[in-house]
C-alpha cells in the first residue's frame, strides 16, 4: 500500500512543495526539511534523456534528510521513462511524478509537459508502463486543460484514464495552460483559477488521492482546500515566503493557528544547521550562494528581513564567501520579536 493510499484510508492530509525548475534543488529541499518534518518535497523536473545520458549523480543525488522526496520526470517516450525510473530506483525516491503541466516552449519542443493533455490515452500508457518498473508510487501533475479545451469536459476524462492506468495520486494545477501566446510566468497568473472544478473532481472520486495546486498563497488558504482535497501543494509562495513552512506541521496536526510555527521554531538551531550544511557544500566544491539563495525568503514581514535579504543577496555571492555571512544575516533579525509578534497574533 502506497503512502497515498494510507493517507486516504486514515484521512491524513498531505502538504507538498511544488517542483520548480531552477528552484527546488537539493539545497532548497534540505532547508525546507529543516522547517517541516512532514512536507512532501519535489525535485526540479528532470528530463528522462538527461538521466539516461547525463551526470546521474548530480541530477539524482540527495541527502537522506530530505525524505519524503519525490522525483519529477519529464518525458513522453515509454522506453526512456522506464529506463530513467530503473536508474533512479537506486537513489531511493519516495515517489515518481510525471510532469503533464509545464507549458514552457522548451518542454513543448520535447513533446511533454502540458501538451500531453492533448492525448490522455498516451499519458495513461506512460503511467501504466511506469508502474511496471517503479517500486515507488507513480503520480501525475497536470493542468485542468490546455488551449481551447473545455476543462469541465477534459479533466474528468483525463482523471478517469489516469486512475485506470493505476496512478497512485493526481496533483491538479487549477488553471488551464495556454501553449501559444503566454509565457510560463503568464501561464501561472493569467488563466483563471477554477478551484470549484477541482473540488468537484474530488467529491466525484472519493477513493482516489487528489491534490490541488495553483495560486495558493498561505497556510490559511491551504487549510481551507484541505477541508475538501486530500492534499495541497504550494509553489512560489512556499519559496518566496519560506518561513511559512515552519507552520506546516502544526497545520497538519490540526492546529487552529496555521502560521503559529514561526514562534515555536528554534531559529538559532536552524542557523547552525544551515551553517554546518553550507560548510559541507563548500568543502565539496560548491559555493555559499548555492545554499543561501534559497534562504532569502525566510523572514518575510519580520523586523530585519530587508537587511537579512541584502546580506545574503550581496555578500554570499562574492568569491570565497564563507558561512560567517549566514551568521551575520541572522543577526539582523529580531528573533525575540518574532515570538512576541506571533504570540500577539495568536491571542487575537
Kinemage of the C-alpha trace (Angstrom):
@kinemage 1
@onewidth
@group {chain A} dominant
@subgroup {mainchain}
@vectorlist {calphas} color= white
{ca unk a 1} P 0.000 0.000 0.000
{ca unk a 2} L 1.453 3.375 -1.019
{ca unk a 3} L 1.649 6.255 1.442
{ca unk a 4} L -1.044 7.939 -0.645
{ca unk a 5} L -3.446 5.049 -0.089
{ca unk a 6} L -2.538 5.033 3.590
{ca unk a 7} L -3.341 8.751 3.761
{ca unk a 8} L -6.686 8.173 2.055
{ca unk a 9} L -7.563 5.391 4.466
{ca unk a 10} L -6.543 7.324 7.570
{ca unk a 11} L -7.797 10.731 6.458
{ca unk a 12} L -4.312 12.170 6.872
{ca unk a 13} L -3.681 15.198 4.672
{ca unk a 14} L -0.530 15.810 2.627
{ca unk a 15} L 1.170 19.170 2.162
{ca unk a 16} L 3.670 19.417 -0.700
{ca unk a 17} L 6.120 21.966 -2.052
{ca unk a 18} L 5.760 22.000 -5.831
{ca unk a 19} L 8.553 21.020 -8.218
{ca unk a 20} L 10.050 24.224 -9.635
{ca unk a 21} L 12.805 24.375 -12.240
{ca unk a 22} L 15.909 26.248 -11.034
{ca unk a 23} L 14.470 26.454 -7.528
{ca unk a 24} L 13.744 23.165 -5.763
{ca unk a 25} L 17.228 21.715 -5.973
{ca unk a 26} L 18.743 19.599 -3.200
{ca unk a 27} L 19.955 22.614 -1.217
{ca unk a 28} L 16.478 24.133 -1.289
{ca unk a 29} L 14.917 20.860 -0.164
{ca unk a 30} L 17.404 20.470 2.680
{ca unk a 31} L 16.373 23.892 4.004
{ca unk a 32} L 12.678 23.141 3.615
{ca unk a 33} L 13.067 19.901 5.528
{ca unk a 34} L 14.530 21.780 8.490
{ca unk a 35} L 11.303 23.793 8.667
{ca unk a 36} L 8.830 20.935 8.243
{ca unk a 37} L 9.293 17.264 9.003
{ca unk a 38} L 6.091 16.338 7.173
{ca unk a 39} L 6.025 18.329 3.943
{ca unk a 40} L 6.400 16.252 0.780
{ca unk a 41} L 9.258 17.738 -1.244
{ca unk a 42} L 9.801 17.533 -5.001
{ca unk a 43} L 12.846 17.748 -7.217
{ca unk a 44} L 13.018 20.087 -10.130
{ca unk a 45} L 11.702 18.400 -13.256
{ca unk a 46} L 14.403 16.111 -14.645
{ca unk a 47} L 14.098 15.021 -18.259
{ca unk a 48} L 14.340 11.273 -18.811
{ca unk a 49} L 17.013 11.734 -21.506
{ca unk a 50} L 19.195 13.657 -19.056
{ca unk a 51} L 19.079 10.813 -16.547
{ca unk a 52} L 19.931 8.243 -19.204
{ca unk a 53} L 22.751 10.166 -20.878
{ca unk a 54} L 23.764 12.851 -18.374
{ca unk a 55} L 25.522 13.164 -14.989
{ca unk a 56} L 23.262 10.888 -12.952
{ca unk a 57} L 24.703 11.565 -9.531
{ca unk a 58} L 24.496 15.320 -9.978
{ca unk a 59} L 20.916 15.066 -11.195
{ca unk a 60} L 19.604 12.486 -8.754
{ca unk a 61} L 21.650 12.550 -5.540
{ca unk a 62} L 20.051 13.980 -2.421
{ca unk a 63} L 20.504 13.956 1.329
{ca unk a 64} L 18.702 11.238 3.309
{ca unk a 65} L 17.420 14.101 5.468
{ca unk a 66} L 15.164 15.207 2.607
{ca unk a 67} L 12.746 12.258 2.834
{ca unk a 68} L 9.950 12.144 1.886
{ca unk a 69} L 11.098 13.410 -1.501
{ca unk a 70} L 9.623 12.812 -4.961
{ca unk a 71} L 11.366 12.795 -8.333
{ca unk a 72} L 9.505 14.637 -11.079
{ca unk a 73} L 10.209 13.310 -14.558
{ca unk a 74} L 9.685 14.936 -17.924
{ca unk a 75} L 9.229 12.805 -20.994
{ca unk a 76} L 6.789 11.188 -23.383
{ca unk a 77} L 8.602 8.051 -24.504
{ca unk a 78} L 7.661 4.848 -22.694
{ca unk a 79} L 11.087 3.279 -23.046
{ca unk a 80} L 13.025 6.334 -21.911
{ca unk a 81} L 10.790 6.981 -18.905
{ca unk a 82} L 11.035 3.341 -17.881
{ca unk a 83} L 14.827 3.387 -18.172
{ca unk a 84} L 15.051 6.629 -16.202
{ca unk a 85} L 12.983 5.071 -13.418
{ca unk a 86} L 15.212 1.988 -13.340
{ca unk a 87} L 18.251 4.230 -12.936
{ca unk a 88} L 16.569 6.441 -10.320
{ca unk a 89} L 15.409 3.455 -8.285
{ca unk a 90} L 18.906 3.096 -6.820
{ca unk a 91} L 18.591 6.556 -5.258
{ca unk a 92} L 15.554 5.754 -3.101
{ca unk a 93} L 12.950 8.343 -4.055
{ca unk a 94} L 9.609 8.084 -2.279
{ca unk a 95} L 7.558 8.883 -5.397
{ca unk a 96} L 7.914 9.224 -9.160
{ca unk a 97} L 5.838 12.051 -10.652
{ca unk a 98} L 5.114 12.628 -14.340
{ca unk a 99} L 5.015 16.252 -15.480
{ca unk a 100} L 1.869 16.897 -17.531
{ca unk a 101} L 1.581 20.556 -16.595
{ca unk a 102} L 4.622 22.603 -17.628
{ca unk a 103} L 3.780 24.944 -20.558
{ca unk a 104} L 7.257 26.222 -21.465
{ca unk a 105} L 8.425 26.243 -25.091
{ca unk a 106} L 11.419 24.068 -24.204
{ca unk a 107} L 9.173 21.405 -22.722
{ca unk a 108} L 6.743 21.604 -25.636
{ca unk a 109} L 9.593 21.113 -28.087
{ca unk a 110} L 10.267 17.803 -26.364
{ca unk a 111} L 6.574 16.882 -26.672
{ca unk a 112} L 5.977 16.565 -22.966
{ca unk a 113} L 4.619 18.648 -20.111
{ca unk a 114} L 1.200 20.259 -20.549
{ca unk a 115} L 0.960 19.444 -24.255
{ca unk a 116} L 0.498 15.796 -23.269
{ca unk a 117} L -3.008 16.696 -22.131
{ca unk a 118} L -3.971 16.598 -25.806
{ca unk a 119} L -3.553 12.805 -25.673
{ca unk a 120} L -4.808 11.413 -22.371
{ca unk a 121} L -4.650 7.894 -23.766
{ca unk a 122} L -0.905 8.189 -24.336
{ca unk a 123} L -0.388 9.590 -20.838
{ca unk a 124} L -2.311 6.626 -19.456
{ca unk a 125} L 0.016 4.299 -21.379
{ca unk a 126} L 3.016 6.119 -19.896
{ca unk a 127} L 1.673 5.807 -16.369
{ca unk a 128} L 0.887 2.113 -16.799
{ca unk a 129} L 4.406 1.457 -18.098
{ca unk a 130} L 5.980 3.489 -15.288
{ca unk a 131} L 4.010 1.478 -12.749
{ca unk a 132} L 5.500 -1.762 -14.033
{ca unk a 133} L 9.075 -0.667 -13.302
{ca unk a 134} L 8.700 1.628 -10.284
{ca unk a 135} L 8.809 0.395 -6.713
{ca unk a 136} L 7.655 3.842 -5.559
{ca unk a 137} L 4.190 5.368 -6.093
{ca unk a 138} L 3.684 6.806 -9.581
{ca unk a 139} L 1.762 10.078 -9.730
{ca unk a 140} L 0.775 12.735 -12.260
{ca unk a 141} L 0.840 16.529 -12.021
{ca unk a 142} L -1.476 18.098 -14.603
{ca unk a 143} L -3.470 21.181 -15.543
{ca unk a 144} L -7.273 21.334 -15.839
{ca unk a 145} L -6.873 21.594 -19.627
{ca unk a 146} L -4.970 23.396 -22.350
{ca unk a 147} L -5.746 25.959 -25.047
{ca unk a 148} L -9.339 25.681 -26.296
{ca unk a 149} L -10.159 22.551 -24.316
{ca unk a 150} L -13.176 22.801 -22.029
{ca unk a 151} L -11.871 21.810 -18.576
{ca unk a 152} L -15.215 20.501 -17.343
{ca unk a 153} L -15.142 18.005 -20.241
{ca unk a 154} L -11.422 17.265 -20.430
{ca unk a 155} L -10.478 16.923 -16.781
{ca unk a 156} L -12.987 14.196 -15.781
{ca unk a 157} L -11.930 12.060 -18.743
{ca unk a 158} L -8.238 12.686 -18.051
{ca unk a 159} L -8.642 11.669 -14.412
{ca unk a 160} L -10.574 8.540 -15.337
{ca unk a 161} L -7.765 7.467 -17.646
{ca unk a 162} L -5.054 8.146 -15.067
{ca unk a 163} L -6.995 6.220 -12.431
{ca unk a 164} L -7.496 3.351 -14.851
{ca unk a 165} L -3.764 3.276 -15.555
{ca unk a 166} L -3.041 2.894 -11.851
{ca unk a 167} L -1.842 6.374 -10.878
{ca unk a 168} L -1.374 6.492 -7.116
{ca unk a 169} L -2.233 10.185 -6.906
{ca unk a 170} L -3.002 13.125 -9.167
{ca unk a 171} L -1.947 16.679 -8.373
{ca unk a 172} L -4.066 19.202 -10.270
{ca unk a 173} L -2.940 22.753 -11.045
{ca unk a 174} L -6.312 24.513 -11.109
{ca unk a 175} L -5.538 26.598 -14.204
{ca unk a 176} L -5.691 25.888 -17.892
{ca unk a 177} L -2.388 26.224 -19.765
{ca unk a 178} L -2.180 28.260 -22.972
{ca unk a 179} L 0.623 26.769 -25.028
{ca unk a 180} L 0.772 29.623 -27.530
{ca unk a 181} L 0.742 33.307 -26.685
{ca unk a 182} L 1.521 33.140 -22.964
{ca unk a 183} L 4.881 32.775 -21.258
{ca unk a 184} L 5.337 30.260 -18.420
{ca unk a 185} L 5.062 33.154 -15.948
{ca unk a 186} L 1.841 34.373 -17.559
{ca unk a 187} L 0.520 30.811 -17.503
{ca unk a 188} L 0.847 30.910 -13.723
{ca unk a 189} L -1.109 34.146 -13.440
{ca unk a 190} L -3.459 34.909 -16.354
{ca unk a 191} L -5.646 31.819 -16.936
{ca unk a 192} L -8.369 31.937 -14.278
{ca unk a 193} L -8.267 29.525 -11.368
{ca unk a 194} L -11.111 27.041 -11.174
{ca unk a 195} L -10.937 25.634 -7.668
{ca unk a 196} L -14.606 24.641 -7.806
{ca unk a 197} L -13.951 22.235 -10.677
{ca unk a 198} L -11.043 20.603 -8.861
{ca unk a 199} L -13.084 20.321 -5.673
{ca unk a 200} L -15.879 18.710 -7.663
{ca unk a 201} L -13.442 16.167 -9.075
{ca unk a 202} L -12.542 15.177 -5.536
{ca unk a 203} L -16.156 14.798 -4.491
{ca unk a 204} L -16.742 12.588 -7.540
{ca unk a 205} L -13.627 10.483 -6.824
{ca unk a 206} L -13.667 9.863 -3.073
{ca unk a 207} L -11.406 6.798 -3.278
{ca unk a 208} L -8.608 8.453 -5.279
{ca unk a 209} L -5.969 10.773 -3.850
{ca unk a 210} L -6.396 14.175 -5.472
{ca unk a 211} L -4.305 17.191 -4.528
{ca unk a 212} L -4.708 20.818 -5.561
{ca unk a 213} L -2.112 23.363 -6.697
{ca unk a 214} L -2.146 26.890 -8.121
{ca unk a 215} L -2.499 30.363 -6.652
{ca unk a 216} L -2.446 29.229 -3.009
{ca unk a 217} L -0.527 31.881 -1.119
{ca unk a 218} L -0.594 30.956 2.567
{ca unk a 219} L -1.417 28.223 5.061
{ca unk a 220} L -4.875 29.577 5.821
{ca unk a 221} L -5.812 29.065 2.168
{ca unk a 222} L -4.107 25.668 2.196
{ca unk a 223} L -6.130 24.623 5.209
{ca unk a 224} L -9.397 25.642 3.555
{ca unk a 225} L -8.581 23.493 0.494
{ca unk a 226} L -7.746 20.553 2.735
{ca unk a 227} L -11.320 20.610 4.000
{ca unk a 228} L -12.172 19.173 0.560
{ca unk a 229} L -8.966 17.857 -1.010
{ca unk a 230} L -6.593 15.107 0.103
{ca unk a 231} L -3.527 17.241 -0.442
{ca unk a 232} L -2.435 20.781 -1.126
{ca unk a 233} L 0.674 21.908 -2.987
{ca unk a 234} L 2.284 25.345 -2.729
{ca unk a 235} L 4.879 26.551 -5.197
{ca unk a 236} L 6.215 30.079 -5.302
{ca unk a 237} L 4.528 31.106 -2.058
{ca unk a 238} L 6.453 28.399 -0.207
{ca unk a 239} L 9.697 29.506 -1.855
{ca unk a 240} L 9.390 33.280 -1.687
{ca unk a 241} L 7.949 33.244 1.842
{ca unk a 242} L 9.939 30.254 3.047
{ca unk a 243} L 9.210 30.851 6.716
{ca unk a 244} L 5.584 29.813 6.269
{ca unk a 245} L 6.824 26.215 6.085
{ca unk a 246} L 7.515 26.452 9.799
{ca unk a 247} L 3.756 26.263 10.343
{ca unk a 248} L 3.049 23.257 8.125
{ca unk a 249} L 3.435 20.525 10.746
{ca unk a 250} L 1.134 22.329 13.178
{ca unk a 251} L -1.454 22.792 10.427
{ca unk a 252} L -1.376 19.113 9.504
{ca unk a 253} L -1.749 18.185 13.152
{ca unk a 254} L -4.971 20.190 13.294
{ca unk a 255} L -3.757 23.375 14.953
{ca unk a 256} L -6.126 26.326 14.685
{ca unk a 257} L -3.089 28.556 14.290
{ca unk a 258} L -1.792 27.528 10.896
{ca unk a 259} L 1.045 30.064 10.921
{ca unk a 260} L 1.948 29.575 14.573
{ca unk a 261} L 5.050 27.520 13.836
{ca unk a 262} L 7.123 30.679 13.484
{ca unk a 263} L 7.024 31.328 17.215
{ca unk a 264} L 7.982 27.726 18.049
{ca unk a 265} L 10.853 27.407 15.610
{ca unk a 266} L 14.359 27.412 17.048
{ca unk a 267} L 15.788 29.854 14.545
{ca unk a 268} L 19.273 29.756 16.053
{ca unk a 269} L 19.335 25.974 15.686
{ca unk a 270} L 18.256 26.431 12.066
{ca unk a 271} L 21.086 28.914 11.584
{ca unk a 272} L 23.629 26.460 12.972
{ca unk a 273} L 22.267 23.583 10.902
{ca unk a 274} L 22.458 25.605 7.694
{ca unk a 275} L 25.974 26.805 8.539
{ca unk a 276} L 27.114 23.214 9.000
{ca unk a 277} L 25.399 22.184 5.773
{ca unk a 278} L 26.884 25.103 3.819
{ca unk a 279} L 30.352 24.220 5.104
{ca unk a 280} L 29.911 20.707 3.683
{ca unk a 281} L 28.764 22.124 0.348
{ca unk a 282} L 31.739 24.489 0.139
{ca unk a 283} L 34.158 21.708 1.125
{ca unk a 284} L 32.811 19.578 -1.730
{ca unk a 285} L 33.420 22.325 -4.290
{ca unk a 286} L 30.191 24.305 -4.087
{ca unk a 287} L 29.677 27.968 -3.231
{ca unk a 288} L 27.903 29.574 -0.306
{ca unk a 289} L 25.378 31.162 -2.665
{ca unk a 290} L 24.228 27.719 -3.801
{ca unk a 291} L 22.735 27.310 -0.316
{ca unk a 292} L 21.876 30.837 0.767
{ca unk a 293} L 19.926 31.808 -2.364
{ca unk a 294} L 17.144 29.573 -1.064
{ca unk a 295} L 17.152 31.240 2.370
{ca unk a 296} L 16.361 34.790 1.231
{ca unk a 297} L 12.604 34.421 1.824
{ca unk a 298} L 12.865 33.089 5.371
{ca unk a 299} L 11.740 36.140 7.331
{ca unk a 300} L 9.249 37.933 5.097
{ca unk a 301} L 7.360 40.562 7.069
{ca unk a 302} L 9.554 40.466 10.161
{ca unk a 303} L 11.837 43.143 11.576
{ca unk a 304} L 15.262 42.972 9.950
{ca unk a 305} L 14.091 40.952 6.926
{ca unk a 306} L 15.270 43.562 4.426
{ca unk a 307} L 18.786 43.589 5.855
{ca unk a 308} L 18.755 39.775 6.019
{ca unk a 309} L 17.970 39.652 2.314
{ca unk a 310} L 20.591 42.262 1.471
{ca unk a 311} L 23.357 40.361 3.244
{ca unk a 312} L 22.516 37.046 1.603
{ca unk a 313} L 21.923 38.553 -1.829
{ca unk a 314} L 25.068 40.687 -1.973
{ca unk a 315} L 27.679 39.201 0.358
{ca unk a 316} L 27.025 35.478 -0.164
{ca unk a 317} L 27.579 35.755 -3.903
{ca unk a 318} L 31.141 37.053 -3.616
{ca unk a 319} L 34.015 34.691 -4.471
{ca unk a 320} L 35.304 32.930 -1.385
{ca unk a 321} L 32.281 33.877 0.734
{ca unk a 322} L 32.190 31.896 3.985
{ca unk a 323} L 29.488 30.803 6.381
{ca unk a 324} L 30.047 33.743 8.706
{ca unk a 325} L 27.734 35.562 6.304
{ca unk a 326} L 24.851 33.324 7.404
{ca unk a 327} L 25.563 34.325 11.000
{ca unk a 328} L 25.602 37.997 10.029
{ca unk a 329} L 22.295 37.679 8.198
{ca unk a 330} L 20.565 36.010 11.134
{ca unk a 331} L 21.973 38.678 13.467
{ca unk a 332} L 19.945 41.241 11.508
{ca unk a 333} L 16.674 39.567 12.524
{ca unk a 334} L 14.846 40.434 15.738
{ca unk a 335} L 14.235 36.806 16.714
{ca unk a 336} L 12.679 37.723 20.054
{ca unk a 337} L 10.293 39.992 18.183
{ca unk a 338} L 9.113 37.070 16.074
{ca unk a 339} L 7.978 35.223 19.190
{ca unk a 340} L 6.277 38.324 20.572
{ca unk a 341} L 4.502 39.092 17.294
{ca unk a 342} L 3.277 35.524 16.878
{ca unk a 343} L 2.082 35.428 20.487
{ca unk a 344} L 0.091 38.596 19.911
{ca unk a 345} L -1.371 37.266 16.656
{ca unk a 346} L -2.446 34.004 18.275
{ca unk a 347} L -4.003 35.855 21.195
{ca unk a 348} L -6.141 37.898 18.788
